[in-house]
Structure formats: C-alpha cells, structure tokens
Amino acid sequence: MIYRLLGVVIAFLVIGLGTPDRAFAEIDSHDRELLVRVRQACLWEGPAGRQAEQRASAQRVREVGRKLADDHDRLDALVRELASKARVELPGEPTEEQLSWAGEITGATRDGFDRLYVNRARAAHGSLFGLASQVRAATRDDAMRSFAQTAVDTVMRHMTLLESTGIAETTSLMVVPAGGNELDGGDIVFGVLMVALAGGATFGLVRVLGAPGRRA
C-alpha cells in the first residue's frame, strides 16, 4: 500500500514538473534569442523613454518617450512571464553596445538630445523587428508565435511614433546591434527586407496620420 502511494505521488510530481517542458518543447534557438533580445531592449529602451519624457525639448518627443516607456514596461512583464514558463534564462542588463547607447543619450546636451534619442531608439527597434518577424513566421510553438506577434506589433507602433516626431533619419535603420545574433545569412536577409518594408510603411502611415505635432 505504501509503495503504491509513493508511486502515485512520484507520478504526479513527474507530470507536474514535466508540463512546462512539454508545453514549450517546440521552441528553438531563434525563439530563445527573441526572448533574450526583447528583455535586453526593455532594460535600456524603457529608461531611455523615461528620460525622453522628462528631458526632451519637443513636446512630441516627450509624448513619444512616455508611450514607448509604458509599452516596454508591459512588454517586459510579458517576456519575463513567458521565459519563466519556457525555462529560458533572461539577462539582467543590456548588452555593452546598448549600455553605450544609453550612455550617449544620458550625456547628450539639450540641443542634441531629441535627435539622438529618436534615432538611436528607431535603430534598435528596426534591428529587433527582423528577428521578431522571422520568429513569428517560423516558430512551431503557439505561445511563442503569439509573443512574436506582440513584439512585431509593438515595434511597428514604436517606429511609427518615433517617425511622427519629424526628426527620424532614414539611415538610422542601418544601425544594427552587434553580437548575440544567431541568425544565419538567409534570416538576416529576411530581416533586412522586413525592416525596409517597415520603414516605407511607417513613413506612409505618418503622412496619413498628419503633421508631426499631432498626437497619436
């Protein structure tokens, strides 16, 4: 009788502990990379947005900074929850390059702050868009697909908002963070194409939405 009870208990433990692994059995290296990259983006872009909210000279840039920071707070909570379920370890700080970008923004003079913030943030979002789009198209896990879709939607919204300031430079999407990118050549080409399409589409949306001073 005792052995039967022990067997039942062990069976329940195995089932309970094994559930997360089975639920996320289909995630691959690109899926994991997206979780890590989103977390790193939130760690520096959220605080940078708060700085823009407080320091920017233009009212529109302050509004955009606040919207981006609020979104990154929500996205960070989502990525931490999903990573915990998928048993993916997330970093506790941004990359060295992202830290250098944050340092540039923090050290910017009042005259140069707005343009530096807008274009650094737009470049970062553009590089993440390619990976999120690739994961959205290729992942075999439903939870990851939903998360990747959220990331794509968020990045598109943020690039549109940044471009609505009227000071985003078209070349800013050429800046791509180095290191930590496990995508092969085909995936990189896919990402570049998606970013190019995003850039054209979002500039078109800005023209439809109205002048730079209009609220989103």
C-alpha positions in Angstrom: 0.0 0.0 0.0 2.8 2.4 0.9 4.6 1.7 -2.3 1.5 2.3 -4.3 1.0 5.7 -2.6 4.6 6.6 -3.3 4.2 5.6 -6.9 1.2 7.8 -7.3 3.0 10.8 -5.6 6.0 10.3 -7.9 3.8 10.1 -10.9 2.1 13.3 -10.1 5.4 15.0 -9.5 6.8 13.8 -12.8 3.7 15.0 -14.6 3.7 18.4 -12.8 7.4 19.0 -13.4 7.3 17.8 -16.9 4.4 20.0 -18.1 6.4 23.2 -18.8 9.0 21.3 -20.9 6.3 19.6 -22.9 4.4 22.8 -23.4 7.4 24.6 -24.8 9.1 21.5 -26.4 9.0 23.2 -29.9 10.9 26.4 -29.1 14.3 26.7 -30.8 17.4 28.9 -30.6 15.7 31.7 -32.5 12.7 31.7 -30.2 15.0 31.8 -27.2 17.0 34.6 -28.8 13.9 36.7 -29.3 13.1 36.4 -25.6 16.6 37.5 -24.6 16.7 40.3 -27.1 13.3 41.7 -26.1 14.3 41.6 -22.5 17.6 43.5 -23.2 15.6 46.0 -25.3 13.2 46.7 -22.4 16.1 47.1 -20.0 17.5 50.1 -21.8 14.7 51.5 -24.0 12.3 51.8 -21.1 14.6 54.0 -19.1 15.6 55.9 -22.2 12.0 56.6 -22.9 11.5 58.0 -19.4 14.5 60.3 -20.0 12.9 61.5 -23.2 9.6 62.1 -21.3 11.5 64.3 -18.8 14.3 65.9 -20.9 13.2 66.3 -24.5 12.9 69.8 -25.8 10.0 69.0 -28.2 6.6 68.2 -26.7 6.1 65.5 -29.3 9.3 63.7 -28.3 8.3 63.8 -24.7 4.9 62.2 -25.5 6.6 59.5 -27.7 9.1 58.7 -24.9 6.3 58.2 -22.4 4.3 56.0 -24.7 7.4 53.8 -25.5 8.4 53.5 -21.8 4.9 52.5 -20.9 4.8 49.8 -23.6 8.2 48.5 -22.6 7.0 48.1 -19.0 4.2 45.9 -20.2 6.4 44.0 -22.7 9.0 43.3 -20.1 6.4 41.8 -17.7 5.2 39.6 -20.6 8.6 38.4 -21.7 9.6 37.6 -18.1 6.4 35.6 -17.6 6.8 33.6 -20.8 10.6 33.0 -20.2 9.8 31.6 -16.8 7.3 29.1 -18.2 9.6 28.2 -21.0 12.6 27.9 -18.6 14.7 30.4 -20.6 17.2 32.4 -18.5 16.9 36.1 -19.2 19.7 38.6 -18.8 19.7 41.2 -16.0 21.3 44.0 -18.0 21.5 45.3 -21.6 24.4 44.5 -24.0 27.6 46.6 -23.8 26.5 48.3 -27.0 23.1 49.1 -25.6 24.7 50.5 -22.5 26.9 52.7 -24.6 23.8 53.9 -26.5 22.1 54.7 -23.2 25.2 56.5 -22.0 25.2 58.6 -25.2 21.6 59.6 -24.6 22.2 60.3 -20.9 25.2 62.5 -21.7 23.5 64.4 -24.6 23.1 68.1 -24.4 19.7 69.6 -24.5 20.1 70.7 -28.1 21.1 67.3 -29.4 19.1 65.1 -27.1 15.9 64.8 -29.1 17.5 63.7 -32.4 19.9 61.3 -30.7 17.1 59.6 -28.7 14.8 59.3 -31.6 17.3 57.8 -34.0 19.0 55.5 -31.5 15.7 54.2 -30.4 14.5 53.8 -34.0 17.7 51.9 -35.0 17.2 49.5 -32.0 13.6 48.8 -32.9 14.4 48.2 -36.5 17.0 45.6 -35.7 14.6 43.7 -33.4 11.8 43.8 -36.0 13.6 41.5 -38.3 14.1 38.8 -35.6 10.6 39.1 -34.3 9.1 38.8 -37.8 11.3 35.7 -38.5 10.2 34.0 -35.3 6.6 34.9 -36.0 6.8 33.2 -39.4 8.9 30.1 -38.4 8.2 29.2 -34.7 6.4 25.9 -34.1 5.2 27.0 -30.6 1.8 28.7 -30.3 2.8 30.8 -27.2 6.0 32.0 -29.0 4.1 32.9 -32.1 1.6 35.0 -30.1 4.5 36.7 -28.3 6.4 37.3 -31.5 3.2 38.9 -33.0 3.0 41.2 -30.0 6.7 42.1 -30.4 6.1 42.8 -34.1 3.1 45.0 -33.4 4.9 46.9 -30.6 8.0 47.5 -32.7 5.9 48.8 -35.7 3.9 51.1 -33.4 7.1 52.4 -31.8 8.8 53.1 -35.2 5.7 54.9 -36.3 5.7 57.0 -33.2 9.4 57.8 -33.4 9.0 58.8 -37.1 6.0 61.0 -36.2 8.4 63.3 -34.4 9.7 64.5 -37.8 13.4 64.1 -36.8 13.9 60.4 -37.6 16.6 59.9 -40.2 16.1 57.2 -42.9 19.6 55.9 -42.4 19.0 55.2 -38.7 17.7 51.7 -39.5 21.1 50.8 -40.9 22.5 50.7 -37.3 22.3 47.0 -36.1 23.5 45.9 -32.7 26.5 43.7 -32.9 26.8 40.3 -31.1 24.3 37.9 -29.8 22.7 37.3 -33.2 22.4 33.7 -34.1 20.6 34.2 -37.4 22.1 32.7 -40.5 22.6 34.6 -43.8 19.1 33.8 -45.0 17.4 35.0 -41.9 19.5 38.3 -41.9 18.4 39.0 -45.5 14.8 38.3 -44.4 15.2 40.7 -41.5 16.7 43.4 -43.7 13.8 43.1 -46.2 11.2 43.3 -43.5 12.9 46.3 -41.9 13.0 48.1 -45.3 9.3 47.4 -45.8 8.5 48.6 -42.3 10.4 51.8 -42.9 8.4 52.6 -46.0 5.1 51.6 -44.5 5.6 53.5 -41.3 6.6 56.7 -43.1 3.5 56.3 -45.1 1.4 55.9 -42.0 2.9 59.1 -40.6 1.9 61.1 -43.7 -1.7 59.7 -43.4 -1.9 60.4 -39.6 -0.9 64.0 -40.1 1.7 66.5 -39.1 4.5 65.8 -36.6 2.8 67.8 -33.9 -0.4 65.7 -33.9 -0.9 63.3 -31.0 -1.0 59.6 -31.7 
